[in-house]
Amino acid sequence: MINVTTSFLSFLILGLWTCSAVQAKPLKVFILCGQSNMEGHAKISTFEAMKQDPVTRLIYREMVDGSGNPITCRDVWISYFTAGGDNMGEGFGKLTAGFGSRRNPAEASDKIGPEFTFGIYAQKALREPVLIIKTAWGGKSIHTDFRPPSAGPYPFSEKELENLKKRGRNLKEVKADKAEQTGRFYRLMIEHVRKVLKDVERVYPNYDSKDGYELAGFAWFQGWNDMVASGTYPNRGQPGGYDAYSECMAHFIRDVRKDLKAPDMKFVIGVMGVGGPLDKYASQRYVPIHGSFREAMATPASMPEFKGNVAAVRTAPFWDARLQQIEDKQGKVKQMAGFLKSKHKDHPNKDGSMDAKAQKAYLYKYRTELISAEDDAYAKIARSNAAYHYFGSAKTMARIGKAFAEAIIEMRKK
């Protein structure tokens, strides 16, 4: 007589074991790379503004626990290589807030970059463990610091060389220094990724080498140092003025895939959006430069060879318009302070009759009328850094990280 119960249990156990074996998946590894905005300068204190905005309230709930403290992700781990000079180093562990910009690479900061929500939403979509390898350093360019091998040596323009001569620089020394700097941070990034992948268990203790890993995606968030490099891009703001950036970015994607032996790795370019939507700029002065640079950053995503495996994520829509309005008003206050001191003919102190105390009183009244108490209160909880760091706003940085993750996941689905 067959024991049905025993047979059923044996079948169930065998089935579960078989199912587990079939479902075993390689660990999904994502690389995040860039300069200061990939480092991240949004202080944890600015989470407060997220819960007051219906646009970011749901994201905020994913980022904190029941007590309002930043969560520690159970199934997301991170290795973060950053800082500079003799202070270059790594911090790693379970993903939580504090993996933003760091003074000491091994110590948690009070900031986040895109990595926090990137990890949260990537894991939520995949429903499996995730490892993030982040390498980011402030003030770095792709024309020099991150220049990929196949892009060749840095190309000095004739105009650039002429300006160096006028400044009395030794061209031989300048070229030697440039050659030494070129590609250094590209190499550091590749070396660190390889180091982590060589011993994944050091960073991710639950790693099973039998399942292996998959380089599932790469997110690039950089741009400022190239956008302002008038020597490297002498025709910036004009059609084609930043073509060299697009070409370098295309080389970067090809080389990263080649050097990491990941030809199918999905790639996201975070298109710089400092200043927000161009049509909302208070002054049109920088629109041609910012606009042409943004298009140059996005261009590789439209190249035939990268169709469907490279995406450009525009970050301008995540700009905090209210903080920008307050910033513009602050600019008017500073301008007025200058007018008062210089006895400008169209302003109250044109005859020079105001002493320092009177100027201060006038400026206080002017500011109070221009910037409301509500604006001041909002800026206090929403902003923690300069405009070029997206105001150090978690509302912005959290949406950027989420968008990067969703773009990669969407490409993987297709």
GITAFEN-V175397 format. One record per residue. PSI is psi as a letter, one per 20 degrees, with the letter a starting at -180 (* if undefined). Layout:
{{PSI} {PSI}}
This chain:
{{p} {p} {o} {g} {g} {g} {g} {g} {g} {g} {g} {g} {g} {g} {g} {h} {g} {g} {g} {g} {h} {h} {i} {p} {q} {q} {p} {p} {p} {p} {p} {p} {q} {b} {b} {h} {i} {h} {g} {p} {k} {o} {q} {h} {h} {i} {h} {g} {h} {h} {i} {i} {p} {h} {h} {i} {g} {h} {g} {g} {h} {h} {i} {r} {a} {h} {j} {j} {q} {p} {q} {o} {p} {h} {k} {p} {q} {q} {p} {o} {p} {a} {a} {r} {c} {i} {j} {p} {a} {q} {q} {r} {a} {q} {p} {a} {q} {i} {k} {b} {p} {q} {g} {o} {h} {i} {p} {q} {a} {k} {q} {q} {b} {i} {h} {g} {h} {g} {g} {g} {h} {g} {h} {h} {g} {h} {l} {r} {q} {q} {p} {p} {o} {p} {p} {p} {p} {q} {k} {q} {r} {h} {h} {f} {g} {j} {p} {q} {g} {i} {i} {a} {q} {p} {o} {p} {q} {h} {h} {g} {h} {g} {h} {g} {g} {h} {j} {k} {q} {o} {h} {g} {g} {g} {h} {g} {g} {g} {h} {h} {h} {p} {j} {g} {h} {g} {g} {g} {g} {g} {g} {g} {g} {h} {g} {g} {h} {h} {m} {h} {h} {h} {g} {n} {h} {j} {p} {o} {h} {h} {h} {a} {r} {p} {n} {i} {q} {p} {p} {p} {o} {r} {h} {g} {h} {g} {h} {j} {n} {h} {g} {h} {m} {i} {k} {q} {i} {q} {p} {j} {h} {k} {h} {h} {g} {g} {g} {h} {h} {g} {g} {g} {g} {g} {g} {g} {g} {g} {h} {j} {l} {m} {h} {j} {p} {q} {p} {p} {o} {o} {p} {p} {k} {p} {i} {a} {p} {h} {i} {i} {p} {h} {p} {j} {g} {j} {g} {g} {g} {g} {g} {h} {g} {g} {h} {h} {h} {i} {g} {h} {h} {j} {p} {h} {h} {j} {p} {i} {j} {p} {q} {p} {o} {p} {i} {h} {i} {j} {q} {o} {h} {g} {h} {g} {g} {g} {g} {h} {h} {h} {h} {h} {g} {h} {g} {h} {g} {h} {g} {g} {h} {j} {l} {p} {h} {j} {r} {h} {k} {h} {j} {j} {i} {p} {a} {h} {g} {h} {g} {g} {g} {g} {h} {g} {g} {g} {g} {h} {h} {g} {o} {r} {h} {h} {g} {g} {h} {g} {h} {h} {i} {h} {p} {j} {a} {r} {h} {i} {k} {k} {j} {l} {p} {h} {g} {g} {h} {h} {h} {g} {g} {g} {h} {g} {g} {h} {g} {g} {g} {g} {h} {h} {h} {*}}
